[in-house]
């Protein structure tokens, strides 16, 4: 059975929505060379493209992993929460990009402040629900999973939640760059700063533990203790990257 067919059987809602996000990212990639507007020194459409790609990975990961839970009623509720929150974020971010305006940290009007606050609340609700879903992986499952794989899922969710909350730190200072203004020289596409500390790097790596740790538990580590060792090392490395960013030091100086 193909991956997409299996994914659709596991969670048709998240499977379909993932294709919508991926298609949106593809359309934006084609428009980028034709769209001259820049925000913070890069093409305005790069940011929504990144968010749509990350959202695709997120919803498909959730679709795959939550199939294992016995509490499928809660899974359906959580699936709709993910769709509503991520769609709200992606639509607003894309809309602002086409207007050539910031979506995050935008204090230019009451409307923009309200929208940024709503995004924060929406992500907070989804993250709280993710904690509840994560707890279900310590309870009854529909199928028996290899121990290292199961712990990869559990720890992946834990790190996802921890570094999702890092976003509130960026919201508090209304910036993702430390030691300089947002924008400026950065790595291609992701635009992570090569001059100053950039909190987005740890945020990205920490949240994508949701994919990395389960994959490591399934394909690499046969024993749970080695998966846990890997997870601890991963957490330490990402935390060090976050601390370095807080100190205003670029991870990859140019």
Secondary structure by P-SEA (a helix, b strand, c coil): ccaaaaaaaacaaaaaaaaaaaaaaaaaaaacccccccccccccaaaaaaaaaaaaaaaaaaaaccccccaaaaaaaaaaaaaaaaaaaaaaaaaaaaaccccccccccaaaaaaaaaaaaaaaaaaaaaaaaaaaaaccccccccaaaaaaaaaaaaaaaaaaaaaaaaaaacccccccccccccccccccccccccaaaaaaaaaacccaaaaaaccccccaaaaaaaaaaaaaaaaaaaaaaaaccccccc
